[in-house]
């Protein structure tokens, strides 16, 4: 499975960057909800090349982590957005955080590939 994603990120221009699938306005609308304004830590599972993850980091000012199965995607994310987000290549079952240490988990780009 990992090889499939590595090939995708090496050989195909990033469709999320080109199409702007999720606009900044849509992301902003999500975080205008009162209950999400004061979040401290966010994780984005299946972050790909980090576009959506970086927008979350800008809008929330929370400590933000992006995880993806593809090392190539993570390298692209680090090169483009690494200053504001901590990106790591990792399979999701190995992900560990302390209890109650994450305020928001985002999986918006992951579901395309799981189902």
C-alpha positions in Angstrom: 0.0 0.0 0.0 2.8 2.5 0.9 4.4 2.0 -2.6 1.1 3.1 -4.3 1.2 6.4 -2.4 4.9 7.0 -3.0 4.4 6.5 -6.7 1.4 8.9 -6.7 3.3 11.7 -4.9 6.4 11.3 -7.0 4.8 11.2 -10.4 1.6 13.3 -10.2 1.4 17.0 -9.6 -0.3 17.6 -6.4 -4.1 17.9 -7.2 -4.9 19.5 -3.9 -2.6 22.4 -4.7 -3.8 22.8 -8.3 -7.5 22.6 -7.7 -7.7 24.3 -4.3 -10.2 21.7 -3.4 -10.9 23.3 0.0 -10.8 27.1 -0.1 -9.4 29.2 2.7 -12.9 30.6 3.2 -14.3 27.1 3.8 -11.5 26.4 6.4 -12.0 29.8 8.0 -15.8 29.1 8.3 -15.0 25.9 10.1 -12.8 27.6 12.7 -15.3 30.5 13.3 -17.3 28.1 15.4 -16.9 29.3 19.0 -16.1 25.9 20.4 -13.0 25.6 18.2 -11.5 29.1 18.7 -9.3 28.2 21.6 -7.7 24.9 20.5 -4.1 24.2 21.4 -3.2 21.1 19.5 -4.4 19.8 16.1 -3.5 16.6 14.2 -4.2 16.1 10.5 -4.3 12.4 9.6 -3.5 11.7 6.0 -2.2 15.2 5.4 -0.6 14.6 2.0 1.5 17.5 0.9 0.3 19.7 3.8 -1.8 22.4 2.1 -4.9 21.9 4.3 -2.8 21.3 7.4 -0.9 24.6 6.9 -4.2 26.5 6.6 -5.4 25.0 9.9 -2.1 26.1 11.5 -2.5 29.6 10.3 -6.1 30.0 11.3 -5.9 28.4 14.8 -2.3 29.3 15.8 -2.4 25.8 17.5 0.5 23.4 17.6 -0.3 21.5 14.4 0.9 18.0 13.3 0.5 16.4 9.9 0.9 12.7 9.4 0.9 10.7 6.2 1.9 7.3 5.0 3.9 8.7 2.1 7.5 9.8 2.8 7.5 11.7 -0.5 4.3 13.7 0.5 5.9 14.5 3.9 9.1 15.7 2.3 7.0 18.0 0.0 5.0 19.2 3.0 8.1 20.0 5.0 9.7 21.9 2.1 6.7 24.0 1.5 5.1 24.4 5.0 7.5 23.0 7.5 7.9 26.2 9.6 4.4 26.2 10.9 3.6 22.5 11.1 5.4 19.4 12.3 5.1 16.8 9.6 5.9 13.1 10.0 5.7 10.0 7.9 3.8 7.5 9.9 1.2 4.7 9.5 -1.9 5.7 11.6 -2.0 2.7 13.9 1.4 3.7 15.3 0.3 7.2 16.2 0.5 8.0 19.9 -0.4 11.1 21.9 -1.1 11.4 25.6 -4.7 11.3 26.7 -6.5 14.6 26.4 -3.6 16.2 24.7 -5.2 16.9 21.3 -8.2 19.2 20.8 -9.0 18.5 17.2 -8.3 15.6 14.8 -8.8 16.3 11.1 -9.1 13.5 8.5 -10.5 15.4 5.6 -8.1 14.1 2.9 -7.8 10.6 4.3 -11.3 9.3 3.5 -10.8 9.5 -0.2 -8.3 6.6 0.1 -9.8 4.6 2.9 -13.3 3.9 1.5 
